[in-house]
């Protein structure tokens, strides 16, 4: 037994060298004398010692590549865009991903530059902001088609930032501020116009009601005068004298109303004790003369 021990120890060491482990979401590439012979998945694995070797390990996790692209828009504005691409290696195409591409990041970056500089120059700056999702879809579509043959799957492409020149951003802010001021001025003008219209309507309604009140007042005055004349006629006073008496009564009522105002500066001329008597006689004479003229005119017809 002891004699075979020197032979068993090297064999055990060689076998031990053939055992290896692979991490989760990782694939190991195994070569034999420089030729690909297969892949090993996560867990404990075995290779032929001294013959097989692990050429490399490929991660199957989703990876992200951020690319900054500077390009020009249709309206000659230079913008810097940040594109984020999420990708992963397909498990069944690990061999293609490992052997076909020397530097996959450079390959993906080149395709991103090509797509962005083909799409963005067709758009104006405002359209670039509005259609950034369309740009992202175009990048994803182009990359997915190109990288699939190399064993890469494009999970998602995103336009995460659009950064124009500082002067352009300042101009955009001024345009936006001016537009908002214009809208504010329009709203203020509309409010003033509505206020003027409503005030005019209110004044018109006030005048209408005031005129109606005056008309009602005069109608009631006329009705009162008519009743007063009827009462005086029943007392034996003819219409001319009754009318003159009513006028004189209103004259004195007016004087009384004026006298009740302590700050009144109104002066009535003539204003002597005989004025009322003269006014009454003149009115009666005028009314009698008017009635006679009317009667003679009716006879002539």
TORLOGU-158956 format. One record per residue: x, y, z of N, C-alpha, C in turn; residue in one letter. Coordinates in steps of 0.1 Angstrom, whole numbers, plus 2048, in hexadecimal, padded with zeros to 3 digits. Layout:
N
XYZXYZXYZA...
# end
This chain:
301
8087F480080080080080980C800X81280D80881B81880982381A7FCX82680E7F582D80F7E98268167DEX8188147DE81081A7D380C8297D6X80F82D7E280B83B7E68128467DDX81F8457DA82584F7D281F8507C4X8198457BF8128457B280484B7B3X7FD8497BF7EF84E7C07EF85D7C3X7F98627CA7F88707CD7F98797C0X8018767B680187F7AA7F487D7A3X7EE8707A37E186E79C7D68777A3X7D68777B07CC87F7B77CE88E7B4X7DA8927B47DC8A07B17D88A47A3X7DA89B7997D689E78C7C789E78BX7C08947917B28947917AC8A1798X7B38A57A37AE8B17AA7AF8BD7A1X7BA8BE7997BB8C97907B18C9785X7AA8BE78379F8BE7797928C277EX7918C478B7848C97917848D8792X7788DE78D7778ED78F7688F0790X7668FC79575890179775590D78EX74890F78B74491A78373992178BX73A92E78B73093779372393778CX71893A79470B93C78E70B947784X70294577970194F76E70F951767X71794676772494776072593A758X72C93B74D72F92F74473E92F742X74492374475392174275591B734X75F92172D76391C72076F912721X76D90671D7778FC71E77E8F9710X78B8F97107928F670479C8EA706X79E8E36FB7A78D86FC7B28DA6F1X7BE8DC6F57C98DF6EC7C58EB6E3X7BF8F56E97BB9016E27AE9016DAX7A78F66DA79B8F46D378F8F46DCX7848FB6D97788FB6E17728ED6E1X76F8E86ED7698DB6EF75C8DC6F6X7598E76FD74C8E870374B8F270EX7408F371473E8FD71F73A8F672CX73C8FC7377388F674473090174BX7258FC75071B90575771E906766X71690D76D71891077C718903783X72290278D7238F67967318F0795X7328E479A73E8DC79A7408D578DX74C8D778674F8D177975C8CB779X75F8C376E76B8BB76D7718BD75FX77D8BF75D7848BF7517908B6751X7958B27457A08A87457AD8B0749X7B38AD7537BF8B47587CA8B474DX7D18BF74C7DC8C07447D98C0735X7CC8BD7327C88BC7247BE8C8721X7B48C87297A98D27287AD8DE731X7A98EA72C7AB8F673479F8FF733X79D90873D79391273D79891E735X79292072979792C721791939726X78693872D780944732772942738X76D94C73F76094B745758956740X74B95373C74295D73673795F73FX73496C74372996F74B71C96F743X7119697497049697426FB974748X70097C7516F89877576F599274DX6EB9997506E89A57476F29B074BX6F89B57417029C07426FD9CD73CX7039D87406FF9E573B70B9EC736X7099F272A7149FA72470EA08722X715A12727711A2072571AA2771BX714A2D71171CA33706717A42704X721A4B70371EA59701721A5C6F2X716A616EB717A646DD714A726DBX71DA796D371BA876D0717A876C1X70CA8E6BE707A8F6B0700A9C6AEX6FCA9E6A26F6AAB69E6E7AA869AX6DEAB169D6D0AB06996CEAB768CX6C2AB66876BEABB67A6BFACA67AX6BCAD16866BEADF6866CBAE468CX6D6ADC6896E4ADF68B6E7AE269AX6E1ADA6A36E4ADB6B16ECACE6B5X6F8AD06BB6FFAC56C06FAAC06CEX6F8AB36CF6F3AAE6DB6FBAA26DFX6FCAA06EC703A946F16F9A8B6F8X6F8A7F6F36EEA756F76F5A6A6FFX6EFA6670A6F3A5A7116EAA4F70EX6F0A447096E8A387056ECA2D70EX6E3A267156E5A1B71D6E0A0E717X6E8A047156E49F870E6E69EC718X6DC9E571A6DC9D97236DC9CC71AX6E69C471C6E89B87146EC9AC71CX6EB9A07176F099471D6F498A713X6FD98071770197670E6F796A70FX6F39657036E995A7036F194D707X6EA9457106F19397156F492F709X6EC92E7006EE9256F56F892A6EAX6FC9376EC70593C6E27129426E9X71693C6F47219406FB72E93F6F2X72F9346EA73B9326E273C93E6D8X7319426D273294D6C873695A6CFX73095C6DB7339696E27429696E7X74895E6EA75695D6EF76095E6E4X75D9586D87679566CE7659606C2X7599656C075796D6B475B97C6B6X7599816C275C98F6C57679916CEX77199A6CA77C99D6D27799A66DDX7719B16D976C9BB6E375E9BE6E0X7559B76E77469BA6E47429C86E8X7489CE6F27449DC6F67479E66EAX7529E46E47559ED6D974C9EB6CDX7489DE6CB73F9DB6C07319E16C3X72C9E06CF71F9E66D271F9F56D1X72A9FB6D672CA0A6D672CA0F6C7X733A076BE733A0B6B0725A0B6AAX71DA016AD70FA006A8707A0C6AEX709A0F6BA701A1A6C1704A276B9X711A2A6B7715A366B070FA376A2X70FA2B69C70AA2B68E6FBA2E68EX6F3A286976E5A2A6976E1A3869BX6E7A3D6A66E4A4B6AB6E7A556A0X6F3A5469A6F7A5E6906EFA5C683X6E8A526826DFA506766D1A55679X6CCA556856BFA586896BDA6768DX6C6A6B6966C5A7969C6C6A84692X6CFA846886D0A8F67E6C3A91676X6BAA876766ADA8966F6A3A91678X6A6A9368469CA9968D6A1AA7692X697AB069569AABC69C69CAB96ABX6A2AC36B16A6AC16BF699ABE6C8X68EAC56C6682AC26CD67DAB46CBX67FAAF6BE67AAA26BB683A976C1X690A9A6C3699A916CA694A8E6D8X690A986DF68BA966ED67EA8E6ECX675A926E3668A8B6E2669A7D6DDX673A7A6D5673A6C6CE67FA646D3X684A676DF68FA606E468CA516E6X680A4D6E867CA3F6E967DA386DBX67AA406D167BA3A6C368AA386C0X693A416C56A1A3F6C26A6A336CAX6A1A316D66A5A266DE6A1A196D7X694A186D2690A0C6CB698A096BFX69BA146B76A4A126AC6B1A0C6AFX6B7A116BA6C4A0B6BF6C29FD6C3X6B89FA6CA6B69EC6CF6B39E36C3X6AB9E76BA6A89DF6AE6B59DC6A6X6BD9E66A46C99E469C6D39DC6A3X6D59DE6B06DF9D66B76DB9C86B9X6CE9C66BB6C99B86BD6CB9B06B1X6C99B66A56CB9AE6986DA9AC696X6E29B56996F09B46966F89AB6A0X6F49AC6AD6FC9A56B76F79976BAX6EB9936B46E69866B76EF97B6B1X6F597E6A56FE97469F70B9726A7X70E97B6B071A97A6B97169746C6X70A9706C870696A6D57019746DFX6FF9806DB6FA98A6E56EC98E6E3X6E498F6EE6D69946ED6D59A26F3X6CF9AB6EB6CD9B96F06C09B96F8X6C19BB7056B59BB70D6AE9C870CX6B59D370D6AE9E070D6B89EB709X6B39F57026BCA016FF6B4A0D703X6BBA1670A6B4A227106BCA2F70DX6B5A397096BBA467086B9A4D716X6C4A4D71E6C2A5272C6C5A6172DX6CBA677236CEA757256D0A7C717X6CBA887166CDA9070A6D2A9E70EX6DEAA170B6E4AAD7116E9AB6705X6E1AC07026E6ACA6F86F0AD36FDX6F6ADC6F56FFAE66F96F9AEF703X701AF570C6FCAFD7176F5B09712X6FAB107076F3B1B7016E5B176FBX6E5B0C6F56D8B076F06CEB056FBX6D2AFF7066C9AFC7116C4B0A717X6CDB147186C9B2171D6BFB27713X6C1B267066B7B2B6FC6AAB246FDX6AAB176FF69EB0F701696B1470DX69EB16718697B1B724691B29722X698B3171B692B3F718685B3D70FX686B3570567AB336FD66EB2E705X671B2470E667B1E716661B29720X66AB31726665B3C72E65DB46727X661B4A71B659B5371364CB4E70FX64BB4170C63FB3A708635B3A714X63AB38720632B3872C62DB4672FX636B5072D631B5E72F626B62725X628B5D71961EB6070F610B5A713X611B4D717604B4771C5FEB4E728X607B52731602B5973D5FCB67739X602B6E72F5FCB7A72A5EFB78724X5EDB6D71C5E1B6A7165D6B67720X5DAB6072A5D0B5D7355CCB6A73CX5D6B7373F5D2B7F7455C9B8873CX5CCB8872F5C4B907265B6B8A726X5B5B7D7255A7B777255A0B7A732X5A7B7A73D5A1B7D74A59CB8C74AX5A4B957455A0BA3745594BA573CX595B9E730589BA072757CB9B72DX57DB8F734571B8A73A56CB93745X576B9974C572BA375756BBAF751X570BB474656ABC073F55CBBC73AX55BBB173454EBAD72E544BAB73AX548BA474453FBA274F53BBAF756X545BB8757542BC575D538BCD755X53ABCC747531BD373E523BCD73FX522BC0740515BB974150EBBE74EX517BBE759511BC376550CBD1765X513BDA75E50FBE875D502BE8754X502BE174A4F6BE17414EABDC748X4ECBD17504E0BCC7584DCBD6763X4E6BDD7694E3BE87724DBBF376CX4DFBF77604D8C027594CABFE755X4C9BF17514BCBEC74D4B2BEC759X4B7BE77654AFBE77714ACBF5776X4B6BFE7744B4C0C7784A9C12770X4AAC107624A0C16759492C1075CX492C0375F485BFD76347FC0376FX489C06779484C0C78647FC1A783X486C2277B481C2F778473C2F771X472C26767465C2576045AC2176AX45DC17773453C1377C450C1F786X45AC27789458C3279244FC3C78BX452C3F77E44AC4977743CC44775X43BC3777342DC31771425C3377EX42BC31789424C32796421C41798X42BC4A795428C5879741CC5D78EX41CC58781410C5B779403C5677EX404C4A7843F8C447893F3C4C795X3FDC5079E3FAC597A93F4C667A5X3FAC6C79B3F5C797963E6C77791X3E4C6C78A3D7C6A7843CDC68790X3D1C6179A3C8C607A53C5C6D7ADX3D0C757AD3CFC827B43C5C8B7ACX3C7C8B79F3BEC937973AFC8F799X3ADC8279939FC7D79B39AC817A8X3A2C817B339DC857C039AC947C0X3A2C9C7BA3A0CAA7B9394CAE7B1X392CA67A6386CA879E379CA57A6X37AC9B7AE36EC987B636CCA27C1X376CAA7C4375CB57CE370CC27C8X36ECC27BB369CCE7B4374CD67ADX37FCD17AC38ACD87A638CCD3798X38CCDC78E38DCD778039BCD277DX39DCCC7723AACC576E3B5CCF76EX3B3CDB7683BECE57673C3CE9775X3BACEC77E3BDCF078B3C4CE5793X3BECD97913C4CCD7973D3CCB793X3D5CCC7863E3CCA7813ECCD4786X3E7CE17873F0CEC78C3F2CEA79BX3E8CE57A23EACE37B03F4CD77B3X3F3CCD7AB3FDCC27AC40BCC67AAX40DCCF79F41ACD479C41FCDC7A8X417CE57AD41BCED7B941FCE57C5X416CDA7C7419CD17D2427CCB7D0X42ACC67C4437CC07C2442CCA7C3X43FCD77BF449CE17C144DCE37D0X443CE37D8446CE57E744DCD87ECX448CCC7E744FCC07EC45ECC07E8X461CC67DC46FCC67D8476CD07E1X470CDC7E4477CE57ED479CDF7FBX470CD77FF471CD180C47DCC680CX47DCBF801488CB5800496CBB7FFX497CC77F84A3CCE7F74A7CD3805X49DCD880C4A0CDE8194A4CD4823X4A1CC88214A5CBD82B4B3CB982AX4BACBD81E4C8CBA81C4D0CC6822X4D8CC382C4E0CCE8334EBCD382AX4F0CCB8214FBCCF8194F7CD380BX4EBCD58094E6CD97FB4E9CE77F8X4EECEA7EB4F2CF77E74E8CFC7DBX4DDCF57D94D4CF87CE4CCD047D2X4CBD0D7C84C3D1A7C94B9D1A7BEX4ACD1C7C24A1D1C7B849DD2B7B5X49DD2F7A9499D3C7A548DD3C79BX483D4579D481D4E7A847DD477B5X480D4D7C147ED467CD479D507D7X46CD557D5466D5E7DE458D597E1X451D5F7EB444D597F0439D5A7E5X43AD647DC430D657D1432D5C7C5X43ED557C5441D4D7BA438D417B8X434D3B7C342BD2F7C241ED347BDX418D3F7C240BD447BD40BD477AFX416D4E7AA417D5279C418D46793X420D3C798421D2F791414D2878FX40CD2879A3FFD227993F6D2978FX3F5D367903EDD3E7873F1D3C778X3FED3C776403D3B768400D2D763X401D2376B3FFD157663F0D13763X3E7D1976C3D9D177693D5D1E75CX3DAD2B75A3D8D3274E3DDD2B742X3E9D257433EED1E7383E6D11734X3E2D0A73E3DACFE73C3CCD02736X3C6D0D73B3B9D117353BBD15727X3C5D1C7243C7D207163CAD1470DX3D1D0B7123D4CFF70A3C8CF7707X3BFCF67113B2CEF70F3AACF6704X3A9D037053A1D0B6FB3A7D096EDX3B4D096EC3BAD076DE3B7CF96D9X3B7CEF6E23B4CE26DE3A5CE16DAX39CCE76E138ECE76DD38BCEE6D0X391CF96CE38FD006C1395CF86B5X3A0CF16B83A6CE96AD39DCDE6AAX396CD86B438DCCD6B1381CD16A9X37CCDD6AC371CE36A5374CE5696X37FCEA693383CED686384CE067DX387CD5684388CC967C37ACC4679X
# end
